[in-house]
Amino acid sequence: MLLVLDGLFTDVRLTYPEYLGVTLDKKRIALLFRSRGLALFTLDLPCLNDLLLDGLETGRLKLEGPLSRRVSKRIQVPRLLAGLWLRIFEKDSSLKPEPDVTAIAFLRQLCCLGKKIEVRCSERRSLAAVRKYHDIEKAIRPPTLCWDKDKLDLTCLEAISLVDCSPRYDHLDLFPQGSCQRDRGLLEKCQQVADILLMPLPFLEPVKFSRDLEDEGEGIGFRHGPGAVAERLKSWEKSDFKSWPDKLEDWFPYEQCGLTSSSTMRIPINHEPPSRLIEVPKTAKGPRLIASEPVAHQWCQQIIWKWLDLEFKRAYKGNFINFKRQDLSGDMVLSASLDRKLATVDLSDASDRLSCWTIERMFRTKPSLLCALHAARTRWIRDDISESAGSFIKLKKFASQGTATTFPIQSIVYLIISLAASLGDGKITTRRIWNLRNQVRVYGDDIILPTHGYARLRRLMELLGLCVNERKSYARGNFRESCGTDGFMGYCVTPVKPKTLVADSPEATQAVIDTTNNLFNKGYWHASEQLRLTIPVRFRSGLRVVASAASGRLGLVSFVGSDERHLRKRWNSRLHRYEVRVLCVRTKSRLRDREDCGQLLDFFRARYNPWYPRVVSESVNNRKTSIGLLWESLNHDAHGVAALVFPPKQSQVPGQSKGSRSLRLAEILQARESTLLDGPSVRGS
């Protein structure tokens, strides 16, 4: 970390030669590291980044937290990195009329370099996250329908509405005059938007939808998730369902969704295992809590997500929402940071606060979808983390993170709320909603909407038991952030946030190379070079120089094209081609024979490809990633020589024989050979 920071300070010094405090700032960080350790980079410096973003949003710097000691009474900016702060803020801590965007980018990169480093947080922080999870669950509004039963009673579905959460008229004296009417109007508008937006969705029949997908060569729609399941099964054991609860039978009958001719159990056990609450590394501030779902429920949840994805694409052509592309939200961030017409919103504990009460009202016009969501939802979760490990929680929230339907459902719900907040007064129509297609976009809990609707959005979220993260929501200043893209006044100021800087494994080596390229593309060339030098020498010597990271080849990115002249080269007489010895990361899979019912299910759930047959009798038992130097074909376009093009027949000069053309070809190859062996490297040109 200190090596890369040293390279970053070199880039700062070359960009701002008059900044004389660079050496002193490096010494301060080195001294702080002796006492604080890695927490300096994972906890303390990211707090300075939060101060910066808050100052860009409010127009004034508010000094609080670690490392925020001011320079003096006259200069109200942090002492650490003061030379960069004074290019963004005045001495009285007010924002400059034209802040230096480059200084903002440098300051954010210095503060965020260690923010996402994968380290295990302390046990105290982990237990605090679990306690917060329990507290949120207790505060959730209980649902109206019977979500804890095997079947969902829909007799009162038409009578429920989002307006039910507004205060009743016999308690109006407890609220400010007119506030209840405004809240009621907002909730009525939100309910109307939900009914109109979901109108194009057809009736959901999972079995019929699965057959249609299979006819189109897309598999059966059912599939397993990539992660662990509540039963702690191996990947090749998931398709042999030991239990299938009656709760799934109405919408996902076992004979049509999970049974094959070779199944060991014709009638599985009627048992619904609870999901497991587990933690995965996120940041040093705290872990991410997710639910490990039962295998049968996860199998059925995936087809609901597939159905929602296809139907929303058909209905709205990728407008408003796209479950597969977050770059569409990122494209709107830069323009929004320039004209400030759009606001970006982030939510706190978005999935944990989304209640069944809200879901049943949002989807009241789609009872088939509501019943399918109820059938595939787990009702209990087991806490395996806190002091009371082994305890069970009966969920009032719709679902935790880790459930396949959490992401699409919460995206739809937040889209409905955003549209309702963005619409002004007047009748809600499909045309008015459609006119917002270039102004509202949602991806999970990342929301973009018109700035004038931000206040109404916050109020709607509060009424529905949701919470806007105001520290990560931006509506006033020129800074915007959404889906990993940060913009200020039309410029991209997104910092590189690596997860590791130590190449001590094949995966880590790949990550370090990617981070090296990201720093190089951002213009932090000395930081990129310092990180490159941490790669072991025997691997570093086998790295290509590629024109783009999207080329599919592992190597170092260059702005002036590809180059392989520094690599060892040989002629492969068997394949009749030149080859170079390059660094490769490979994943070896050990296959095992299978004789169980999962063979057929794994076959049918795979997408049909006429070029690659679907495998039935084998499954991956163990995957081992290795890294090393291998011989690969030479990239002829990487040497400044145009690809060889044979002349057409009619271009033959009269009197020239085929043999003379062969001699000319030999001359071209000889010239290329001399070009390959000589010449400087192009990455640093």
C-alpha positions in Angstrom: 0.0 0.0 0.0 2.8 2.4 0.9 4.6 1.6 -2.4 1.5 2.5 -4.5 0.9 5.6 -2.4 4.5 6.6 -3.1 3.8 6.4 -6.8 0.6 8.4 -6.4 2.5 11.2 -4.6 5.0 11.2 -7.5 2.1 11.7 -9.9 0.8 14.5 -7.7 4.3 16.2 -7.6 4.7 16.1 -11.4 1.2 17.4 -11.9 1.6 20.3 -9.4 5.3 21.2 -9.2 4.5 24.1 -6.8 3.0 21.7 -4.3 6.0 21.6 -1.9 4.3 19.6 0.9 4.2 16.2 -0.9 7.3 14.9 0.9 5.9 16.0 4.3 2.5 14.3 3.6 4.3 11.1 2.7 6.2 11.1 6.0 2.9 11.8 7.9 1.2 8.8 6.4 4.2 6.6 7.0 4.2 7.6 10.7 0.5 7.2 11.1 0.8 3.7 9.6 3.2 2.7 12.4 0.5 3.3 15.0 -2.7 2.6 13.0 -1.6 -0.2 10.7 -3.9 -1.2 7.8 -6.8 0.5 9.5 -5.3 3.8 8.4 -6.1 2.9 4.8 -9.3 0.9 5.3 -11.0 3.2 7.9 -9.3 6.6 8.5 -8.4 7.8 5.0 -11.9 6.8 3.6 -13.4 9.2 6.2 -11.5 12.1 4.5 -13.2 11.0 1.2 -16.6 11.3 2.9 -15.7 14.8 4.1 -14.8 15.7 0.6 -18.0 14.5 -0.9 -20.1 16.1 1.8 -18.3 19.4 1.1 -18.9 19.1 -2.6 -22.6 18.5 -1.9 -23.2 21.2 0.7 -20.6 23.8 -0.5 -18.8 23.9 2.8 -16.2 21.6 4.4 -17.2 20.3 7.8 -14.2 19.0 9.7 -15.0 16.0 11.8 -13.6 12.5 12.3 -10.1 11.1 12.1 -7.3 12.9 10.2 -9.4 16.1 10.0 -7.2 18.4 12.1 -7.2 21.8 10.4 -4.1 23.6 9.3 -4.7 26.7 11.5 -7.5 29.0 12.7 -7.1 31.0 9.4 -6.9 28.0 7.1 -9.9 25.7 7.7 -8.9 22.7 5.7 -7.4 19.3 6.9 -3.7 19.5 7.6 -3.0 16.2 5.7 -2.9 16.8 1.9 -3.6 20.5 2.5 -2.1 21.4 -0.9 -4.9 19.5 -2.7 -7.7 20.6 -0.3 -6.8 24.3 -1.0 -7.3 23.7 -4.8 -10.9 22.7 -4.1 -11.9 24.8 -1.0 -11.2 28.4 0.1 -9.2 29.0 3.3 -12.5 29.5 5.1 -13.6 26.0 4.0 -16.1 27.2 1.4 -16.2 25.6 -2.0 -14.3 27.4 -4.7 -16.4 28.7 -7.7 -14.3 26.5 -10.0 -12.8 23.7 -8.1 -9.8 21.8 -9.5 -11.3 18.5 -10.9 -7.8 16.9 -11.1 -7.2 17.7 -7.5 -10.5 16.1 -6.6 -9.5 13.0 -8.5 -6.1 12.8 -6.8 -7.5 13.4 -3.4 -10.2 10.7 -3.8 -7.7 8.2 -5.1 -5.3 8.8 -2.2 -8.1 8.4 0.3 -9.9 5.4 -1.3 -7.0 3.2 -2.3 -7.5 0.9 0.6 -11.3 1.3 1.1 -12.3 -2.0 -0.6 -9.3 -4.1 0.5 -10.6 -7.5 1.4 -9.9 -7.8 5.1 -11.9 -9.5 7.8 -13.5 -6.9 10.0 -13.3 -7.1 13.8 -15.7 -9.4 15.7 -17.2 -6.3 17.4 -18.2 -4.8 14.1 -19.5 -8.2 12.9 -21.8 -8.5 16.0 -22.9 -4.9 15.6 -24.0 -5.7 12.0 -26.0 -8.7 13.2 -27.7 -6.7 16.0 -28.7 -4.1 13.5 -30.2 -6.8 11.3 -32.3 -8.0 14.2 -33.4 -4.5 15.1 -34.5 -3.7 11.6 -36.5 -7.0 11.4 -38.3 -6.0 14.7 -39.2 -2.6 13.3 -40.7 -3.9 10.0 -44.5 -3.4 9.6 -46.3 -6.8 9.7 -48.0 -7.9 6.4 -51.8 -7.9 5.9 -51.9 -11.3 4.0 -50.9 -14.5 5.7 -47.3 -14.9 4.4 -46.5 -17.5 7.1 -49.0 -20.0 5.7 -48.5 -22.5 2.8 -51.0 -20.7 0.6 -51.6 -17.0 0.2 -55.2 -16.0 0.8 -56.0 -13.3 -1.8 -59.6 -12.6 -0.8 -58.8 -9.1 0.5 -56.2 -8.3 -2.1 -58.3 -5.7 -3.9 -59.1 -3.9 -0.7 -55.5 -3.2 0.4 -53.5 -0.1 -0.8 -50.4 1.8 0.0 -52.6 4.5 1.5 -53.2 2.2 4.5 -50.0 3.4 6.1 -51.1 7.0 6.2 -52.4 8.3 9.6 -56.1 7.8 10.2 -58.4 10.8 10.3 -59.1 10.3 14.0 -55.5 11.0 14.8 -55.0 14.0 12.5 -54.7 16.4 15.4 -51.3 14.8 16.2 -49.8 15.9 12.8 -49.1 19.2 11.2 -52.0 20.7 9.3 -51.9 19.6 5.6 -49.1 17.0 6.0 -51.5 14.0 6.2 -53.2 15.1 3.0 -49.9 15.5 1.2 -48.7 12.1 2.4 -52.0 10.5 1.4 -51.7 12.1 -2.1 -48.2 10.8 -2.5 -49.2 7.2 -1.5 -52.2 7.3 -3.8 -50.0 8.4 -6.7 -47.5 5.7 -5.9 -50.2 3.0 -5.9 -51.6 4.3 -9.3 -48.0 4.1 -10.8 -47.6 0.6 -9.5 -50.9 -0.6 -11.1 -50.1 1.1 -14.4 -46.4 0.0 -14.6 -47.2 -3.6 -14.0 -50.2 -3.8 -16.3 -48.2 -5.1 -19.4 -46.9 -8.1 -17.4 -48.9 -11.3 -18.4 -50.1 -14.1 -16.1 -47.2 -16.1 -14.7 -47.3 -19.8 -15.4 -43.8 -21.1 -14.4 -44.2 -24.6 -16.0 -45.5 -23.2 -19.3 -42.9 -20.5 -19.3 -40.2 -23.2 -18.8 -41.5 -25.2 -21.7 -41.5 -22.1 -24.0 -37.9 -21.4 -23.0 -36.9 -24.9 -23.8 -38.5 -24.7 -27.2 -36.5 -21.6 -27.9 -33.2 -23.4 -26.9 -32.8 -21.3 -23.8 -32.8 -24.2 -21.3 -35.7 -24.8 -18.9 -35.3 -21.5 -16.9 -34.8 -23.3 -13.6 -31.2 -23.3 -12.4 -29.1 -23.2 -9.3 -27.4 -20.2 -7.9 -23.6 -19.9 -7.9 -23.3 -19.7 -4.1 -23.8 -22.0 -1.1 -27.2 -23.3 -0.1 -28.7 -23.8 3.3 -28.3 -27.6 3.2 -24.5 -27.2 2.6 -24.6 -29.3 -0.6 -21.8 -29.6 -3.1 -22.5 -28.2 -6.6 -23.1 -31.7 -8.1 -25.5 -32.7 -5.3 -27.9 -29.8 -5.7 -30.1 -31.3 -8.4 -31.0 -34.4 -6.3 -33.7 -32.8 -4.2 -34.1 -34.5 -0.9 -37.0 -32.3 0.2 -39.7 -30.3 -1.7 -42.1 -28.5 0.6 -45.9 -28.5 -0.1 -45.6 -24.7 -0.2 -44.0 -25.0 -3.7 -46.4 -27.6 -5.1 -49.2 -25.2 -6.4 -46.9 -23.2 -8.6 -43.8 -25.4 -8.9 -45.1 -29.0 -8.9 -42.2 -31.4 -8.2 -43.2 -33.8 -11.0 -42.8 -31.1 -13.6 -40.1 -28.9 -12.1 -37.7 -31.3 -10.2 -38.4 -34.9 -11.0 -36.6 -37.0 -13.6 -36.8 -40.6 -14.7 -33.7 -41.4 -12.6 -34.6 -39.6 -9.4 -33.9 -41.5 -6.3 -36.9 -40.1 -4.5 -40.3 -40.2 -6.4 -41.9 -38.2 -3.6 -39.4 -36.1 -1.6 -39.8 -35.1 2.0 -42.3 -32.3 2.8 -39.8 -30.2 4.6 -38.9 -26.5 4.3 -35.3 -25.9 5.6 -34.7 -22.4 6.9 -32.2 -20.2 5.1 -28.9 -19.5 6.9 -27.7 -16.0 7.8 -24.0 -15.8 6.8 -21.5 -13.0 6.5 -19.2 -12.3 3.5 -16.4 -9.7 3.5 -17.3 -6.2 2.3 -15.2 -3.6 4.0 -13.4 -3.1 7.3 -16.4 -1.2 8.6 -18.6 -4.3 8.6 -19.5 -7.5 6.7 -22.3 -8.0 4.2 -25.0 -10.2 5.7 -26.7 -12.5 3.1 -29.1 -15.5 3.3 -28.0 -18.9 2.1 -31.3 -20.2 0.6 -32.6 -23.8 0.5 -31.7 -25.5 -2.8 -35.4 -26.1 -3.9 -36.4 -22.5 -3.2 -33.3 -21.2 -5.0 -34.1 -23.5 -8.0 -37.6 -21.9 -8.3 -36.6 -18.4 -7.5 -34.3 -18.3 -10.6 -37.1 -18.9 -13.1 -39.1 -16.0 -11.5 -36.1 -13.7 -12.1 -35.8 -15.0 -15.7 -39.5 -14.2 -16.3 -39.2 -10.7 -14.8 -36.1 -10.0 -16.9 -37.7 -11.0 -20.2 -41.1 -9.5 -19.6 -39.7 -6.1 -18.6 -37.5 -6.1 -21.6 -40.5 -6.8 -23.8 -42.7 -4.2 -22.1 -40.2 -1.3 -21.7 -37.4 -2.0 -24.2 -34.7 -1.5 -21.6 -36.0 1.8 -20.4 -36.2 2.6 -16.7 -34.6 -0.6 -15.6 -32.2 -3.3 -16.9 -31.3 -6.1 -14.6 -28.1 -7.0 -16.6 -26.5 -3.6 -17.4 -25.5 -1.0 -14.8 -23.4 0.9 -17.2 -26.7 2.6 -18.5 -27.0 4.3 -15.1 -23.3 5.2 -15.2 -23.8 7.0 -18.5 -26.4 9.4 -17.0 -24.1 10.3 -14.0 -21.7 12.5 -16.0 -24.4 14.6 -17.7 -26.3 14.9 -14.4 -23.1 16.2 -12.6 -22.9 19.0 -15.2 -26.5 20.3 -15.5 -27.7 19.0 -12.0 -31.1 18.1 -13.5 -30.9 14.6 -12.1 -30.2 13.4 -8.5 -28.6 10.1 -7.5 -30.0 8.3 -4.5 -28.6 5.4 -2.4 -30.5 3.5 0.3 -29.5 2.1 3.6 -30.2 -1.6 4.2 -32.3 -1.6 1.0 -33.2 -5.3 1.0 -33.5 -5.7 4.8 -36.1 -2.9 5.1 -38.3 -4.0 2.2 -41.4 -5.6 3.8 -44.0 -8.1 2.7 -46.5 -5.4 3.5 -45.1 -3.2 0.7 -44.7 -6.1 -1.8 -48.3 -7.3 -1.5 -49.6 -3.8 -2.3 -47.2 -3.0 -5.1 -48.1 -6.3 -6.9 -51.7 -6.4 -6.0 -52.7 -6.4 -9.7 -50.5 -9.4 -10.4 -51.8 -12.2 -8.1 -50.0 -14.9 -10.1 -46.6 -13.2 -9.6 -47.5 -12.5 -5.9 -48.3 -16.2 -5.3 -45.2 -17.4 -7.1 -43.1 -15.0 -4.9 -44.8 -16.3 -1.8 -44.2 -19.9 -2.8 -40.5 -19.5 -3.5 -39.9 -17.4 -0.4 -38.4 -18.9 2.8 -40.2 -18.0 6.0 -37.5 -18.6 8.5 -33.8 -17.8 8.7 -31.3 -19.2 11.1 -28.8 -16.9 12.8 -25.4 -18.7 12.8 -23.3 -15.6 13.6 -24.3 -13.8 16.8 -24.0 -14.8 20.4 -27.4 -16.6 20.1 -26.2 -18.8 17.3 -28.7 -21.4 16.2 -31.7 -19.1 16.9 -34.5 -18.8 14.3 -36.1 -15.6 13.0 -39.6 -15.5 11.4 -39.1 -13.0 8.6 -41.4 -10.0 8.1 -39.1 -8.6 5.4 -39.6 -9.9 1.9 -36.2 -11.5 1.5 -32.6 -10.9 2.5 -29.6 -10.5 0.1 -28.7 -13.8 -1.5 -32.2 -14.6 -2.5 -32.5 -14.7 -6.3 -35.7 -12.6 -6.4 -34.4 -9.8 -4.1 -32.6 -7.8 -6.7 -35.3 -7.7 -9.4 -38.2 -7.2 -7.0 -36.5 -4.3 -5.1 -35.5 -2.7 -8.4 -39.1 -2.7 -9.5 -40.4 -1.4 -6.2 -37.8 1.5 -6.1 -38.6 2.3 -9.7 -42.3 2.7 -8.9 -41.5 5.0 -5.9 -39.1 7.0 -8.1 -41.7 7.5 -10.9 -44.3 8.5 -8.4 -42.0 11.1 -6.8 -41.0 12.5 -10.2 -44.5 13.0 -11.5 -46.1 16.3 -10.7 -49.7 17.1 -10.1 -52.4 15.8 -12.5 -53.8 12.5 -13.7 -51.3 9.6 -13.8 -51.2 8.1 -17.3 -49.0 5.7 -19.2 -47.9 8.5 -21.5 -46.7 10.7 -18.5 -44.8 7.7 -17.1 -43.2 7.0 -20.5 -42.0 10.6 -20.8 -39.7 10.0 -17.8 -37.8 7.2 -19.6 -34.6 9.3 -20.0 -34.8 10.8 -16.5 -35.5 7.8 -14.2 -33.4 4.7 -14.0 -33.0 2.1 -11.2 -30.5 -0.7 -10.7 -31.0 -2.4 -7.4 -30.9 0.3 -4.7 -29.1 2.8 -7.0 -31.7 5.4 -8.1 -31.5 8.2 -10.6 -34.5 10.6 -10.8 -35.2 14.3 -11.5 -33.8 16.6 -8.8 -37.3 18.1 -8.2 -38.6 14.7 -7.1 -35.8 14.0 -4.5 -37.7 15.5 -1.5 -40.9 13.6 -2.4 -38.8 10.4 -2.8 -37.4 10.7 0.7 -40.9 11.2 2.2 -42.3 8.2 0.3 -39.4 6.0 1.5 -40.0 7.1 5.0 -43.7 6.3 4.8 -43.0 2.8 3.5 -40.4 2.0 6.2 -37.3 2.5 3.9 -34.3 4.7 4.5 -32.4 7.0 2.2 -28.7 7.1 2.8 -28.2 10.9 2.8 -24.4 10.7 3.0 -24.4 8.9 -0.4 -27.3 10.7 -2.1 -26.6 13.8 -4.1 -29.0 16.4 -5.4 -27.6 19.9 -4.7 -24.0 20.1 -5.8 -22.2 19.1 -8.9 -21.2 15.7 -7.7 -23.2 12.6 -8.7 -22.5 8.9 -8.0 -24.4 5.8 -9.2 -23.5 2.2 -10.1 -19.7 2.7 -9.6 -19.4 5.8 -11.7 -18.6 9.1 -10.0 -18.9 12.4 -11.8 -18.1 16.0 -11.0 -19.0 18.9 -13.4 -19.1 16.4 -16.3 -15.7 14.8 -15.5 -15.2 11.2 -14.3 -13.6 11.3 -10.8 -14.1 7.6 -10.0 -11.2 6.3 -7.9 -9.6 2.8 -8.3 -10.6 0.7 -5.3 -8.6 -2.6 -5.5 -9.5 -5.6 -3.4 -5.9 -6.8 -3.1 -2.4 -5.4 -3.9 -0.5 -8.6 -3.2 0.1 -11.1 -6.0 0.3 -14.1 -3.7 -2.1 -16.4 -5.7 -3.3 -16.9 -9.2 -6.5 -15.0 -8.6 -4.6 -12.2 -6.7 -2.1 -11.9 -9.5 -4.9 -11.4 -12.0 -6.4 -8.8 -9.8 -3.1 -7.0 -9.4 -2.6 -6.8 -13.1 -6.1 -5.5 -13.6 -5.5 -2.8 -10.9 -2.2 -1.9 -12.6 -4.1 -1.3 -15.9 -6.9 0.6 -14.2 -4.4 3.0 -12.6 -2.6 3.3 -15.9 -5.8 4.2 -17.7 -6.6 6.8 -15.1 -3.3 8.5 -15.7 -1.6 7.5 -12.4 1.4 6.1 -14.3 3.9 6.1 -11.5 1.5 4.4 -9.2 0.8 1.8 -11.9 4.5 1.2 -12.3 5.1 0.7 -8.6 2.3 -1.8 -8.4 3.6 -3.6 -11.5 7.0 -4.0 -9.8 5.3 -6.0 -7.0 4.4 -8.8 -9.5 7.0 -11.6 -9.3 9.8 -11.2 -11.9 9.2 -14.5 -13.6 5.6 -13.6 -14.2 6.4 -10.0 -15.1 8.7 -11.0 -17.9 5.8 -12.9 -19.6 3.3 -10.1 -19.7 2.1 -8.9 -23.1 1.5 -5.3 -23.9 -2.1 -5.0 -25.2 -4.0 -2.2 -26.8 -7.1 -2.7 -24.7 -8.0 -4.7 -21.6 -11.1 -5.8 -23.6 -9.0 -7.7 -26.1 -9.3 -10.9 -24.0 -5.5 -11.3 -23.5 -3.8 -11.0 -20.2 -1.3 -8.2 -20.3 -0.4 -4.5 -19.6 -2.5 -1.9 -21.3 -0.8 0.6 -23.6 -2.2 3.7 -25.3 -0.1 3.2 -28.5 -0.9 -0.4 -29.5 0.1 -3.9 -28.7 3.7 -5.2 -28.5 5.2 -8.7 -28.0 8.8 -8.1 -29.0 10.1 -8.4 -25.5 8.7 -12.0 -25.1 10.5 -15.2 -25.9 9.6 -16.5 -29.3 9.8 -19.8 -31.2 8.6 -21.5 -34.3 6.1 -24.4 -33.8 6.8 -26.8 -36.6 3.8 -28.9 -35.8 1.3 -26.1 -36.0 3.3 -24.0 -38.4 3.1 -20.8 -36.5 5.2 -18.4 -34.4 4.6 -18.6 -30.6 5.5 -16.5 -27.7 5.9 -17.5 -24.0 3.3 -15.5 -22.1 1.7 -15.5 -18.6 -1.6 -17.3 -18.4 -4.1 -17.9 -15.6 -5.9 -21.3 -16.1 -8.6 -23.1 -14.3 -8.3 -26.8 -14.3 -11.5 -28.8 -13.6 -11.4 -32.4 -12.5 -14.5 -34.2 -13.8 -16.2 -37.1 -12.1 -18.7 -39.7 -13.4 -22.2 -39.2 -12.2 -25.1 -41.7 -11.9 -27.8 -39.6 -10.4 -30.9 -37.7 -11.3 -29.0 -34.5 -11.5 -27.6 -35.5 -14.8 -30.8 -34.8 -16.7 -31.7 -31.6 -14.8 -28.2 -30.2 -15.4 -28.6 -31.2 -19.1 -31.9 -29.5 -19.6 -31.1 -26.3 -17.6 -28.1 -25.6 -19.9 -28.6 -23.3 -22.8 -28.6 -25.1 -26.2 -25.5 -24.3 -28.3 -25.1 -26.2 -31.6 -21.3 -25.8 -31.4 -20.8 -27.1 -27.9 -22.8 -30.2 -26.8 -24.4 -30.2 -23.4 -22.8 -32.6 -21.0 -24.8 -35.2 -19.1 -22.5 -37.7 -17.4 -19.9 -35.4 -16.0 -19.8 -32.7 -13.5 -17.1 -30.5 -12.0 -15.8 -32.0 -8.8 -12.9 -29.7 -8.1 -11.5 -26.6 -9.7 -7.9 -25.5 -9.3 -6.6 -22.2 -10.6 -3.0 -22.2 -11.7 -0.7 -19.5 -13.1 2.4 -19.9 -15.3 4.1 -19.3 -18.6 2.7 -21.0 -21.6 3.4 -20.9 -25.4 0.6 -19.1 -27.3 0.3 -18.0 -30.9 1.9 -14.8 -31.9 -0.3 -11.7 -32.4 1.0 -10.4 -35.7 -0.8 -7.1 -35.4 1.2 -6.4 -32.2 4.5 -5.5 -34.0 3.7 -2.6 -36.1 3.4 -4.8 -39.2 0.2 -5.0 -41.2 -1.4 -8.4 -41.4 -0.3 -10.3 -44.5 -2.8 -10.0 -47.3 -2.4 -12.2 -50.4 -2.9 -10.3 -53.7 -5.9 -11.3 -55.9 -5.3 -13.2 -59.0 -6.0 -10.4 -61.4 -3.3 -8.2 -59.7 -0.6 -10.5 -61.1 1.8 -8.6 -63.2 2.1 -10.0 -66.8 5.1 -12.2 -67.0 5.4 -12.7 -63.3 5.3 -16.4 -62.3 3.9 -18.0 -59.2 7.4 -18.7 -58.1 8.4 -15.1 -58.2 5.4 -14.2 -56.0 6.6 -16.9 -53.5 10.0 -15.2 -53.4 8.3 -11.9 -52.7 6.4 -13.6 -49.9 9.7 -14.9 -48.4 11.1 -11.4 -48.5 8.0 -10.1 -46.6 8.4 -12.8 -44.0 12.1 -12.0 -43.6 11.4 -8.3 -43.2 8.8 -9.2 -40.5 11.3 -11.4 -38.8 13.8 -8.5 -38.5 11.0 -6.2 -37.2 10.0 -8.7 -34.5 13.5 -9.0 -33.1 14.3 -5.2 -33.0 12.7 -2.1 -31.8 11.8 -0.6 -28.4 8.9 -1.4 -26.2 5.8 0.8 -26.9 4.0 0.9 -23.6 6.0 3.7 -22.2 6.3 5.7 -25.4 
